[in-house]
Amino acid sequence: MLKFSAKENKLREKLYRNEIQNQVFQTVKTMLVKLKSKNLRHYLQHITNKSAKSSSFTRTRTICILTGRSRSVYRFFRLSRIKIREYANAGYFTGVAKSSW
């Protein structure tokens, strides 16, 4: 479990470091599109494409903080559906009722 959380934290730190730089490049690039300056626009596009692939928030995975499971994790609780079900049945979450149909 510690392996997953350390990996996740390392990736998120990397994203936060590159976030400001990517936002600056995007705003300058949109301004240059309006100015029709092709050379600067292509240069900035080259710089943004050269940045790391893992500098995108869509590549992050939500991981359960108890089990390390990466599938079906609820963002609000940061728990997998299995642990949420266990805790809800134990009565740790107020207002959660068992449903069946």
C-alpha positions in Angstrom: 0.0 0.0 0.0 2.8 2.4 0.8 4.3 1.8 -2.7 1.1 3.0 -4.4 0.7 6.1 -2.2 4.3 7.1 -2.6 4.1 6.6 -6.4 0.9 8.6 -6.5 2.3 11.4 -4.4 5.5 11.6 -6.6 3.4 11.9 -9.7 1.1 14.6 -8.3 4.2 16.6 -7.2 5.5 16.5 -10.7 2.2 17.6 -12.1 2.0 20.6 -9.7 5.5 21.7 -10.7 4.7 21.6 -14.4 1.2 23.0 -14.1 2.1 26.7 -14.0 4.5 26.4 -16.9 1.9 24.6 -19.0 -0.7 27.2 -18.2 1.6 30.1 -19.2 2.5 28.3 -22.5 -1.2 27.8 -23.3 -2.2 31.4 -22.6 0.7 32.7 -24.7 -0.1 30.3 -27.5 -3.7 31.4 -27.6 -2.6 35.1 -27.7 -0.2 34.3 -30.6 -2.9 32.6 -32.6 -4.8 35.9 -32.5 -1.7 37.8 -33.5 -1.0 35.4 -36.4 2.7 35.0 -35.5 3.5 31.5 -36.8 7.1 31.3 -35.8 6.5 32.0 -32.1 3.4 29.8 -32.1 5.3 26.9 -33.5 8.2 27.4 -31.1 5.8 27.4 -28.1 3.9 24.4 -29.5 7.3 22.6 -29.8 8.1 23.4 -26.1 4.7 22.2 -24.8 4.9 19.0 -26.8 8.4 18.4 -25.5 7.1 18.4 -21.9 6.7 15.1 -20.2 3.8 12.9 -21.1 3.1 12.3 -17.4 2.6 16.1 -16.9 -1.2 15.7 -17.5 -3.8 15.3 -14.8 -5.6 12.7 -17.0 -2.8 10.3 -16.4 -3.2 10.2 -12.6 -5.0 7.3 -11.0 -7.2 7.4 -8.0 -6.0 4.8 -5.6 -7.7 3.4 -2.5 -5.8 4.6 0.6 -6.5 1.3 2.5 -6.1 -1.4 -0.1 -4.2 0.2 -3.0 -6.9 -0.8 -5.4 -7.1 1.5 -8.5 -10.4 0.4 -9.9 -13.8 1.8 -8.7 -12.5 4.3 -6.2 -14.8 7.0 -4.9 -13.1 10.4 -5.0 -14.9 11.8 -2.0 -13.8 9.0 0.3 -10.7 7.9 -1.5 -11.9 4.4 -0.8 -12.8 1.5 -3.2 -16.3 0.3 -3.5 -15.5 -2.8 -1.5 -14.3 -0.9 1.5 -17.2 1.6 1.3 -19.6 -1.3 1.4 -17.8 -2.9 4.4 -17.8 0.4 6.3 -21.4 1.3 5.4 -22.6 -2.1 6.6 -20.6 -1.6 9.8 -22.3 1.8 10.4 -19.4 4.1 10.0 -21.2 6.2 7.4 -24.3 8.0 8.5 -27.3 8.1 6.2 -26.2 5.1 4.1 -28.7 2.4 3.7 -28.3 -1.1 2.2 -30.1 -1.2 -1.1 -31.5 -4.2 -3.0 -33.9 -4.4 -5.9 
